Amino acid sequence: MRHDAERDAGRFLGGAMSPVEREDFTQHLLGCNACWSEMEQGRRGRRLAEATRAAAPGALRDRVRALVEVEPASTPTPFPSRRRAVRRWLAPVGVTVAAAAAVALILTSGPGTTEPPSLRQAVADFSAGQLPGAQLPALRAPDLSRLDLQPVGAGGGTYAGLDVDGYAYRDDAGRRIVLYLSDEAFPEAPGAWRLAGKDGPWVAQRGDVTVLCARLPHALLVVGQDDQLVRQAASALGVL
Amino acid sequence: MGDDEFLDAFHEHLDRLHNLARGLTGNAQDAEDLVSETCLLALRGWRRQRPDDPAAWFATICLNAARSSYRRRAARPVEVWADDWLAAQPDPDADTAQAALVSLDTLRVRAAMQRLPEVQLQAITLMDLAGYTAAQTSSIIGAPRGTVLARVHRGRKALARLLQEEVPGAARR
């Protein structure tokens, strides 16, 4: 019998044969070493490949949700540059960031506002557990040990043309905040509360994420899900 | 409402998209970046027009995004949070030896897959890792079904051979 063992085994394993063809091929297998060997190798390869299947990590599910929540519906923006999600360990030695003082209030922003891309990226990256990029930050991580917050990663990159260093912290309870520092001021979030004076800090809420921004001496964002912790961190940094 | 439907649909297919991205990129971090990129591209397309077959449509977007750059970067090292690393370690209360072997085998298989020709890798990843049918895979990669089946079969055979070669005595045992 003239036949193509590779093609037939591929069609059989791929479910491309009709019931009659399958029956005939199964009978043929019993007496054909070439087809038998093809079937063995194909099945073994399939088992190996299938063994690498894995469920998506929970963090990826959260990241997808965050991306959808912050992606504006009506104003298409340039696709954010792909970055290496580099997480670099830092020694928990602090440098205090001095800044203007004010009082924090929280406001939920209304729908239909146009979020500045740099803020949208900061919130999305916070939710995804990512930092701005792979560059070594100019400053060491500010010391927030008095709040039991330990630095767990830092990296510099660019958000919509703004050079940004990100510093990630966690406490023993798993609460997270990220500080974003830049040499330029972050744009103000739509719907944010101005806390003190026209150049004072502001606070805004994006879903369950609180964003606090103080402008002096660096543009500073404090981002976290626990708004009390965000304000405590800002206070510890001298901006409240 | 529309975005909620999109999110439900994307989450429904997230496991298979993650497996697809994992197979195409060769490492966990690039896979997550690729899925994220796929999500944003798909969301923008979804807002314009809903696809007839979201599963195949998501995969097509993922494959096209992967073609652009991810495979070229597949060899770069991966850095992880310490918590992630600790979470990935075998449970000391479990069967440590068995867990280590399973983990090692998975790494070996994934490494071997990256040595396959790209068309075979795509076909195997779509069908064996992501669970797409031959018909869906044919639609996703734009090749006839017979071609898809041939690529998958050749890829499976090559994978089996590659891993057998790594263990010289395996065939005699």
Interface residues (C-beta under 8 A of the other chain):
Chain A: E6 R7 A9 G10 R11 L13 G14 G15 A16 E38 Q41 G42 R43 R44 G45 R46 L48 A49 E50 A51 T52 R53 A54 A55 A56 P57 A59 L60 R61 R63 V64 R65 L67 V68 E69 E71 A73 P76 F79 P80 R82 R84 A85 V86 R87 R88 W89 A128 G129 V152 G153
Chain B: D3 F6 L7 F10 H11 L14 D15 L17 H18 N19 R22 G23 Q29 E32 D33 V35 S36 E37 C39 L40 L41 L43 R44 R47 S69 R76 E79 V80 W81 A82 D83 D105 T106 V109 R110 A112 M113 I124 T125 M127 D128 L129 G131 T133 A134 R145 G146 V148 L149 A150 V152 H153 R154 G155 R156 K157 A158 L159 A160 R161 L163
